[in-house]
Amino acid sequence: MYTIMFVVAVAGLFLSTLVLSNLPAAAQDAKPSLVKDVSIPTNAATMGDKAYSPNPVEVNVGGGVTWSNDDTQIHTATSGAAGSADAGSVFDSGILSPGATFDFVFDKAGTFDYHCTMHPQMVGTVTVS
C-alpha cells in the first residue's frame, strides 16, 4: 500500500512540474515574486530618475529588491536623500562595482527614497505596502 502511495505522489509531482514548465512565458512571469530586480543601466550617472530601472519599484512587506550594477562605473544604492542626515540609515549597498549586486529585504511599509552617493543626481524610490 505504501508503495502505491509513493508512486502516486511521485507521478503527481512529475505532472505538476511538467504542466508548470510548459506554461507560456507570460504566465510564468505572472507568478508572484518576493524580490524585484532593479538595474543600474549603462551611463546611469547621466540619467537622473531613470538611473535605476524600474523606478519607482513596488514590493510587499517582507519582499526585497536586488540592485544590479549593469554600468561600467561604480555606483551605490543608498537610502535617503543625498546629503541628508539619515542617508544610508535604512540601507546602503556600499560601492557596487560593475557586475555587482546588492539585496535588501524590507520589513516595514513605507516609501523609501534612495540615491547613488557618487552621483547624487541618480535617484530612485521603493514603495513597500
N, C-alpha and C positions, 0 to 999 in steps of 0.2 A: 504494500500500500504506500509506504514512504517513497519507494522508487517511482511510482506513478506520479505522486505529488511533485517530486523533484523534476521529473521530465516535463510535466505541465508548466511548472514555474519557469524552467529554462526556456521552453518554447514561447511562453508569453513574453519574456524579456527579449528574446530574439525578434519576435514580431513587432513589439513596440519600438525597438531600435530601428528596425527596417522601415517602419512607417515614418518615424520622425526624420530619418536620414534622407528620405525621398520627398520630403516637403519642398515646395518651391522656396527659393532663397528668401523671398519677401515674407513668407510665413515663418521661416526660421528666425528672421531678423525681428519679427514681431514679438518674440518671446521676451518677457520682462527681464531686464538686466539690472543688477545692483551696482554695476560700475559703468560710468560713462567715460569715454575716451576724448581727450582734448589734445589737439595737435598744435604745436608751435611751428607754423609753416616757414618756408624759405623767405628771407627778407622781412621777418616779423618785426624787427626794430623800426621799420618804416610804416607799419600798418595800423597803429593806434588801437582802436577797439576791435579790429579784425585780426589782431596778432595772435589771438587764441581762438581756435576753431573746433567746435562751435562756441559761440558766445552770444547770449548767455547760455549756460548749461543748467539743466534741472535734474535733481536726484531726490530720492526719498530719504528720510532719516534712516540711518544705518547703511546707506549706499555710499559709494565713493566715486572719486574722479582719478583717472590716470592721465597725467600730463606727459606728452612725448615731445621731446625736442627734435623736430624734423628739419631744423635750420642748420646752417654751417657755423653759427655763432653760439656762444654760451648765453643762457637765459636763466631766469628763475620764475617760480610761481609763488608769490609771497602775499599772504593775506593783508587786507587793509589798503589804505591809500598810500602812495609813495610819500615818504617823509612824515607820516603821521606817527603819533606816539605809540599806537597799538599795531603798527606794521609788523607782520610776522608773528603776532601773538596767537593766532589760530593755527596757521600752517605756514611752513617755509620749506621749499624744496632744497634750499641751498643752490649751489651752481649746478645747472643741468648742462653737461657737455653735449655736443651733437650726438644724437642717438640715445641719450639717456632718458629715463622715465622717473616719475615721482607719483606715488599713490597716497591718497588721503581719504579716510573714512569720516563722514560727517555724522556725529551722534546727536545733533540737535537741529531743530528747524531754524531757518533764518535766511537772510540774504548776505552773502559773503563776497565783497569786492576783493580783487587781487590785482597784482601788478608784477612787472619784472623790475628787480632792483637795479639792474644795469641799464635798462631802457624804460624809464618811468612812464613814457607815453604808451607803453604796452599795458592795456588794462582789460580785465575780464570780470565776470560775475558768475557765482554759483548760487542758485536758489534751491534751498532744501526745504521740503514740505513733508 
